[in-house]
Amino acid sequence: MANIKSAKKRIGVINKKTAANRRIKSSLKAVIKNFYKALDAKDFGTAKEKLVLAEKKLMQAAAKNTIHKNAASRKVSRMNAAFNKAKAAE
């Protein structure tokens, strides 16, 4: 446990930021999972909507440094590729 007052304050700040990051990351996982579920069900209309939403959420998380911008771009790119591949196979 910290003894210095500023260190005690930093612990509180870190806990808040950790909780916020955890919330954002878990919601990202849910959004991405919903996209892949729609894609597996061959529901391309819903999948496209989920893809747009996932891209928006990923870029917002990257803008706030919750995840790295390259990781966000990579995930978006892979989801787009999966969507296009599934649609072409239809």
VOROSE-353022 format. One record per residue (C-alpha): residue number from 1; residue in three letters; x, y, z. Coordinates in nm, 2 decimals, always signed. Layout:
BEGIN
+-----+------+--------+--------+--------+
: seq : type :     px :     py :     pz :
+-----+------+--------+--------+--------+
: NUM :  Ala :      X :      Y :      Z :
...
+-----+------+--------+--------+--------+
This chain:
BEGIN
+-----+------+--------+--------+--------+
: seq : type :     px :     py :     pz :
+-----+------+--------+--------+--------+
:   1 :  Met :  +0.00 :  +0.00 :  +0.00 :
:   2 :  Ala :  +0.12 :  +0.35 :  -0.09 :
:   3 :  Asn :  +0.23 :  +0.59 :  +0.19 :
:   4 :  Ile :  +0.26 :  +0.91 :  -0.01 :
:   5 :  Lys :  -0.06 :  +1.11 :  -0.06 :
:   6 :  Ser :  -0.01 :  +1.16 :  -0.43 :
:   7 :  Ala :  +0.06 :  +0.79 :  -0.48 :
:   8 :  Lys :  -0.27 :  +0.71 :  -0.30 :
:   9 :  Lys :  -0.45 :  +0.94 :  -0.53 :
:  10 :  Arg :  -0.29 :  +0.78 :  -0.84 :
:  11 :  Ile :  -0.41 :  +0.44 :  -0.72 :
:  12 :  Gly :  -0.77 :  +0.57 :  -0.73 :
:  13 :  Val :  -0.72 :  +0.72 :  -1.07 :
:  14 :  Ile :  -0.57 :  +0.39 :  -1.21 :
:  15 :  Asn :  -0.86 :  +0.19 :  -1.07 :
:  16 :  Lys :  -1.11 :  +0.42 :  -1.25 :
:  17 :  Lys :  -0.92 :  +0.40 :  -1.58 :
:  18 :  Thr :  -0.88 :  +0.02 :  -1.55 :
:  19 :  Ala :  -1.26 :  -0.01 :  -1.49 :
:  20 :  Ala :  -1.34 :  +0.21 :  -1.79 :
:  21 :  Asn :  -1.10 :  +0.02 :  -2.02 :
:  22 :  Arg :  -1.24 :  -0.31 :  -1.90 :
:  23 :  Arg :  -1.60 :  -0.19 :  -1.98 :
:  24 :  Ile :  -1.49 :  -0.07 :  -2.33 :
:  25 :  Lys :  -1.30 :  -0.38 :  -2.41 :
:  26 :  Ser :  -1.59 :  -0.62 :  -2.30 :
:  27 :  Ser :  -1.84 :  -0.42 :  -2.51 :
:  28 :  Leu :  -1.61 :  -0.44 :  -2.81 :
:  29 :  Lys :  -1.59 :  -0.81 :  -2.77 :
:  30 :  Ala :  -1.97 :  -0.83 :  -2.76 :
:  31 :  Val :  -2.01 :  -0.62 :  -3.07 :
:  32 :  Ile :  -1.75 :  -0.82 :  -3.26 :
:  33 :  Lys :  -1.91 :  -1.14 :  -3.15 :
:  34 :  Asn :  -2.26 :  -1.02 :  -3.27 :
:  35 :  Phe :  -2.11 :  -0.94 :  -3.61 :
:  36 :  Tyr :  -1.97 :  -1.29 :  -3.65 :
:  37 :  Lys :  -2.30 :  -1.45 :  -3.53 :
:  38 :  Ala :  -2.49 :  -1.26 :  -3.79 :
:  39 :  Leu :  -2.23 :  -1.36 :  -4.05 :
:  40 :  Asp :  -2.26 :  -1.73 :  -3.95 :
:  41 :  Ala :  -2.63 :  -1.71 :  -3.99 :
:  42 :  Lys :  -2.59 :  -1.57 :  -4.34 :
:  43 :  Asp :  -2.79 :  -1.26 :  -4.25 :
:  44 :  Phe :  -2.59 :  -1.02 :  -4.45 :
:  45 :  Gly :  -2.82 :  -0.71 :  -4.39 :
:  46 :  Thr :  -2.77 :  -0.74 :  -4.01 :
:  47 :  Ala :  -2.41 :  -0.84 :  -4.05 :
:  48 :  Lys :  -2.34 :  -0.51 :  -4.25 :
:  49 :  Glu :  -2.51 :  -0.31 :  -3.98 :
:  50 :  Lys :  -2.30 :  -0.49 :  -3.71 :
:  51 :  Leu :  -1.99 :  -0.43 :  -3.91 :
:  52 :  Val :  -2.05 :  -0.06 :  -3.93 :
:  53 :  Leu :  -2.12 :  -0.05 :  -3.56 :
:  54 :  Ala :  -1.81 :  -0.26 :  -3.48 :
:  55 :  Glu :  -1.59 :  -0.04 :  -3.69 :
:  56 :  Lys :  -1.72 :  +0.27 :  -3.52 :
:  57 :  Lys :  -1.67 :  +0.13 :  -3.17 :
:  58 :  Leu :  -1.32 :  +0.00 :  -3.25 :
:  59 :  Met :  -1.21 :  +0.34 :  -3.39 :
:  60 :  Gln :  -1.35 :  +0.51 :  -3.08 :
:  61 :  Ala :  -1.15 :  +0.28 :  -2.85 :
:  62 :  Ala :  -0.84 :  +0.34 :  -3.06 :
:  63 :  Ala :  -0.89 :  +0.72 :  -3.04 :
:  64 :  Lys :  -0.90 :  +0.69 :  -2.66 :
:  65 :  Asn :  -0.59 :  +0.46 :  -2.65 :
:  66 :  Thr :  -0.79 :  +0.18 :  -2.50 :
:  67 :  Ile :  -0.66 :  -0.04 :  -2.78 :
:  68 :  His :  -0.38 :  +0.04 :  -3.03 :
:  69 :  Lys :  -0.49 :  +0.20 :  -3.35 :
:  70 :  Asn :  -0.32 :  -0.07 :  -3.56 :
:  71 :  Ala :  -0.50 :  -0.34 :  -3.37 :
:  72 :  Ala :  -0.83 :  -0.17 :  -3.43 :
:  73 :  Ser :  -0.75 :  -0.13 :  -3.81 :
:  74 :  Arg :  -0.64 :  -0.50 :  -3.82 :
:  75 :  Lys :  -0.97 :  -0.62 :  -3.66 :
:  76 :  Val :  -1.18 :  -0.40 :  -3.90 :
:  77 :  Ser :  -0.98 :  -0.53 :  -4.20 :
:  78 :  Arg :  -1.03 :  -0.89 :  -4.10 :
:  79 :  Met :  -1.41 :  -0.84 :  -4.04 :
:  80 :  Asn :  -1.44 :  -0.67 :  -4.38 :
:  81 :  Ala :  -1.25 :  -0.96 :  -4.54 :
:  82 :  Ala :  -1.47 :  -1.22 :  -4.37 :
:  83 :  Phe :  -1.79 :  -1.03 :  -4.47 :
:  84 :  Asn :  -1.68 :  -1.00 :  -4.84 :
:  85 :  Lys :  -1.57 :  -1.37 :  -4.85 :
:  86 :  Ala :  -1.90 :  -1.49 :  -4.70 :
:  87 :  Lys :  -2.10 :  -1.26 :  -4.94 :
:  88 :  Ala :  -1.90 :  -1.39 :  -5.24 :
:  89 :  Ala :  -1.96 :  -1.75 :  -5.14 :
:  90 :  Glu :  -2.34 :  -1.69 :  -5.12 :
+-----+------+--------+--------+--------+
